[in-house]
Amino acid sequence: MQTECSAGAYEFPASCGRRVVARFDGGRMSSDGGVILVKQADDILGLSRRFAACFRDERHPAFVEYRVEDLVRQRIMGLALGYEDLNDHDALRHDPVMGLVSGRLSGSRANCAALAGKSTLNRLERSGQQADRYCRIIADHEALATLFVTLFMDQHERAAARIVLDVDATDDRIHGHQEGRAFHGYYGHNCYLPLYIFCGDHLLSATLRTADRDPGKEALADIRRIVEQIRSRWPRVRILVRGDSGFSRDTLMTWCEDNHVDFLSGLAGNTRLYDRIASLSAEVRDEAATTGRAARGFASFDWITKDSWTRRRRVVAKAEWRHGNRYHRFI
């Protein structure tokens, strides 16, 4: 039987005045070429290098194929491309562009891919305070926590006069029986509830938490650490902590007041608060009914809860009526 050989190129009908040709000699291909730009940014910031320095490697050097910095950079580049699942790296480890940005185009040993697979990366992510039989890479959690604040301040040529720290928790949905899963009534599904603190576009803290814990009660430790670190370099900076009603906790607000940190948080409405602005609400409701348009009014007053606050604080209320419905807010 005669052997049939594929042509090196196949020409399709022309389109828009251009030849359309398919070729089959492109060699190794990748759809993730944009990550090369991410690599350039990483080189400027030194993120992978500085992040990797927060780990201690106790593996035997003779048996190490992938350095900690190689693993960290591979994971960061994968996340930047949207590959959150470690399983993705069993394919990405053979991707030529991923190898290029990770500084490894081939393995140094026979039968070793250029990059690590999911199991090796998983051991890195599960690194604890002490080495064990299966994990010999130790994370310095204090160094990791301070790194993001250091990176943030390094981006400024001079000390900022005023900064705003936004604190919030959000759901990270769980699709299975992962360790620490819990149901969250607000989101309506099993999830984790990580706590984030940002300053503008800069991430300062990300703490993985289970969904059965109150973020408002646990935010103080992270905020205290961040404020102290920032003030060690910027002693005159004015700081505002901002969050929703979940963070209007007496311990957090008292600490801010005692340490000259401004705060702004939402306050959940209740019968006492609605009664406090009843006259304003009635005026706004009548205005909306008369004009047929949305109407709003504002009030400011000192306030203390029945038993959860230890001191009086200023509250600003917005009374709003739209289409016959009440939309009141308190901060």
C-alpha positions in Angstrom: 0.0 0.0 0.0 1.4 3.4 -0.9 2.3 5.6 2.0 0.4 9.0 2.1 2.4 12.0 3.5 0.7 15.1 4.8 1.6 18.3 2.9 3.6 20.9 4.8 0.9 23.5 4.2 -2.7 23.6 3.1 -4.2 26.7 1.4 -7.8 27.7 2.0 -9.8 30.0 -0.1 -8.7 33.6 0.1 -10.5 36.0 2.4 -10.5 39.8 2.6 -7.7 39.9 0.0 -5.5 37.7 2.1 -4.2 34.2 1.6 -5.3 31.7 4.3 -2.7 29.0 4.8 -2.6 26.2 7.4 0.9 25.0 8.3 1.9 22.0 10.4 5.5 22.8 11.2 4.9 25.2 14.1 6.7 23.1 16.6 5.7 23.3 20.3 2.8 25.8 20.7 1.2 27.6 23.6 -1.9 29.8 24.1 -0.4 31.6 27.1 2.1 34.0 25.5 0.8 37.0 27.5 2.4 35.6 30.6 5.7 36.8 29.3 4.6 40.3 30.2 3.7 39.1 33.7 7.2 37.7 34.0 8.7 41.1 33.2 6.6 42.7 36.0 7.6 39.9 38.3 11.3 40.6 37.5 10.8 44.3 38.3 8.9 43.7 41.6 11.0 40.7 42.6 7.7 39.1 43.9 8.6 35.5 43.2 12.1 35.8 44.6 11.0 37.7 47.7 8.1 35.3 48.3 10.3 32.3 47.9 12.7 33.8 50.5 9.9 33.3 53.1 10.4 29.5 53.0 13.1 27.3 54.4 14.0 24.3 52.3 15.1 21.2 54.3 15.1 18.8 51.4 18.2 16.8 50.6 20.0 18.8 47.9 20.9 15.7 46.0 17.3 14.8 45.4 15.9 18.3 44.6 14.7 18.8 41.1 12.7 22.0 41.6 13.9 24.9 43.7 11.5 26.7 46.0 11.8 29.8 43.8 10.9 27.6 40.7 7.8 26.3 42.5 6.7 29.7 43.7 7.1 31.3 40.3 5.3 28.5 38.5 2.4 28.8 40.9 2.2 32.6 40.6 2.3 32.5 36.8 -0.4 29.8 36.7 -2.6 31.9 39.0 -2.0 35.0 36.8 -3.3 33.0 33.8 -6.4 31.9 35.7 -5.2 28.3 36.4 -6.3 28.1 40.1 -6.6 24.3 40.3 -3.3 22.5 41.0 -4.5 19.7 38.7 -4.0 22.2 35.8 -0.2 22.0 36.3 0.0 18.4 35.2 -0.5 19.8 31.7 1.1 23.2 32.3 4.4 21.6 33.3 4.9 20.7 29.6 3.9 24.2 28.3 6.9 25.8 26.6 5.9 29.4 27.6 5.4 28.4 31.2 8.8 26.8 31.1 10.2 30.0 29.6 8.9 32.3 32.3 9.8 29.9 35.0 13.4 29.6 33.8 13.2 25.9 33.0 12.8 24.6 29.5 13.7 21.0 30.3 14.2 18.8 33.3 17.7 18.2 34.6 17.1 14.5 35.0 15.8 11.8 32.8 12.0 11.3 32.9 11.5 14.7 34.7 9.4 17.4 33.1 10.6 21.0 33.0 8.2 22.0 35.7 6.6 20.5 38.8 3.3 18.6 38.9 0.4 19.0 41.2 1.7 16.8 44.0 5.0 18.8 44.4 3.1 22.1 44.3 0.6 20.7 46.9 3.4 19.9 49.3 4.6 23.5 49.0 1.2 25.0 49.7 0.6 22.7 52.7 4.0 23.6 54.2 3.6 24.1 58.0 5.7 25.4 60.8 7.7 22.2 61.1 9.1 19.7 58.6 7.7 16.2 58.5 8.3 13.1 56.4 6.3 14.3 53.4 6.9 18.0 53.5 10.4 19.4 53.9 9.7 23.0 52.9 8.8 25.2 55.9 6.9 28.5 55.6 7.8 31.5 57.7 4.2 32.8 58.1 5.3 36.0 59.8 7.6 36.9 56.9 4.8 36.0 54.4 2.4 38.3 56.3 4.7 41.3 56.3 5.9 40.9 52.7 2.7 42.3 51.0 2.8 45.4 53.2 6.5 45.9 52.4 5.8 45.5 48.7 3.0 48.1 49.0 5.2 50.7 50.7 8.1 50.0 48.3 5.9 51.2 45.4 5.9 54.7 46.9 8.8 57.1 46.4 7.7 59.0 49.6 5.5 58.4 52.6 1.8 58.7 51.9 0.0 61.4 53.8 -3.3 59.4 54.1 -4.3 55.9 53.3 -7.5 53.9 53.5 -7.5 50.2 54.5 -10.5 48.4 53.1 -11.3 45.2 55.0 -13.8 42.6 53.8 -14.6 38.9 53.7 -16.0 37.0 50.8 -17.0 33.5 49.9 -14.7 30.9 48.3 -17.1 28.2 47.3 -16.3 24.6 48.0 -17.4 21.8 45.6 -16.7 18.7 47.6 -15.6 17.5 51.0 -12.6 19.7 51.6 -11.1 20.1 55.0 -12.7 22.8 57.0 -15.8 23.2 54.9 -18.8 24.9 56.5 -22.2 26.2 55.4 -22.7 30.0 55.3 -26.3 31.2 55.6 -25.8 34.5 53.8 -24.2 32.9 50.7 -26.3 29.8 50.9 -23.6 27.2 50.2 -20.5 25.5 51.7 -17.5 27.7 51.4 -14.4 29.2 53.0 -14.6 32.8 54.1 -11.2 34.4 53.5 -10.5 37.9 55.0 -8.9 40.5 52.7 -7.4 43.9 53.5 -6.6 46.2 50.6 -5.2 49.7 50.2 -6.5 50.8 46.8 -5.4 48.1 44.3 -2.7 46.8 46.7 -3.4 43.6 48.6 -2.0 43.8 52.1 -3.4 40.7 53.7 -5.3 37.5 52.7 -6.2 35.1 55.5 -7.9 31.8 54.7 -10.7 31.1 57.2 -13.6 28.7 57.6 -17.1 30.1 57.0 -18.3 29.4 60.6 -16.1 32.1 62.1 -17.0 35.8 62.5 -14.6 38.0 60.4 -15.4 41.1 62.4 -14.0 39.5 65.6 -10.8 38.3 63.9 -9.9 41.4 61.7 -8.3 43.3 64.6 -5.1 41.1 64.7 -4.4 41.7 61.0 -5.3 45.4 61.1 -3.1 45.9 64.2 -0.1 44.2 62.5 -0.5 46.2 59.2 -0.9 49.5 61.0 2.1 48.9 63.2 4.2 47.9 60.2 3.2 50.9 58.1 3.8 53.4 60.9 7.3 51.9 61.5 8.2 53.5 58.1 5.5 56.2 57.8 5.1 57.5 61.3 3.0 60.5 60.3 0.6 58.8 57.9 -3.1 59.1 58.7 -5.0 55.8 58.4 -8.6 55.1 57.9 -10.0 51.6 58.3 -13.2 51.0 56.3 -15.6 48.0 56.3 -19.2 47.0 56.2 -21.5 46.4 59.2 -19.8 43.1 59.9 -16.8 45.0 61.2 -18.6 47.5 63.5 -17.3 45.6 66.5 -16.5 47.3 69.8 -13.1 45.8 70.2 -12.0 46.9 66.7 -13.4 50.4 67.0 -12.0 50.9 70.5 -8.6 49.9 69.4 -8.8 52.3 66.5 -9.9 55.2 68.8 -7.1 54.4 71.3 -4.4 54.2 68.6 -5.4 57.3 66.6 -6.8 55.3 63.6 -9.9 56.6 61.9 -12.6 54.1 61.1 -15.7 54.1 59.0 -18.1 51.1 59.1 -21.6 50.2 58.2 -24.1 49.7 61.0 -27.0 47.3 60.6 -30.4 48.9 61.1 -32.7 48.0 63.9 -35.9 49.2 65.6 -34.1 51.7 67.9 -32.2 53.3 65.0 -35.3 53.5 62.8 -37.1 55.2 65.7 -34.3 57.6 66.1 -34.8 59.0 62.6 -38.6 58.5 62.5 -39.3 62.2 62.0 -36.7 62.6 59.2 -38.0 59.4 57.5 -41.5 60.8 57.6 -40.4 64.1 56.0 -38.5 62.3 53.2 -41.4 59.9 52.6 -43.8 62.9 52.2 -41.4 64.6 49.8 -41.1 61.4 47.7 -44.9 61.0 47.6 -45.4 64.7 46.5 -42.7 64.8 43.8 -43.0 61.2 42.6 -39.2 61.0 42.7 -36.7 59.4 45.1 -36.0 61.6 48.1 -33.4 61.3 50.8 -32.2 63.1 53.9 -29.4 62.8 56.3 -28.9 63.0 60.1 -25.9 62.8 62.4 -26.1 61.9 66.1 -24.2 60.2 69.0 -25.2 56.6 69.6 -24.5 53.6 71.8 -26.0 50.1 71.6 -27.8 48.5 74.4 -25.0 46.1 75.4 -22.3 45.6 72.7 -20.6 49.0 72.7 -18.6 50.4 75.6 -18.8 54.0 74.5 -20.9 56.4 72.5 -20.0 57.0 68.8 -21.1 59.2 66.0 -23.6 57.7 63.6 -24.6 59.2 60.2 -28.0 58.1 58.9 -29.4 58.3 55.4 -33.2 58.2 55.1 -34.3 57.4 51.6 -37.7 56.5 50.0 -38.1 55.3 46.4 -41.2 54.0 44.8 -42.9 53.8 48.1 -40.2 51.7 49.7 -37.8 52.5 52.5 -34.0 52.4 51.9 -32.4 53.6 55.1 -28.7 53.2 55.8 -26.4 53.8 58.8 -22.7 54.3 59.2 
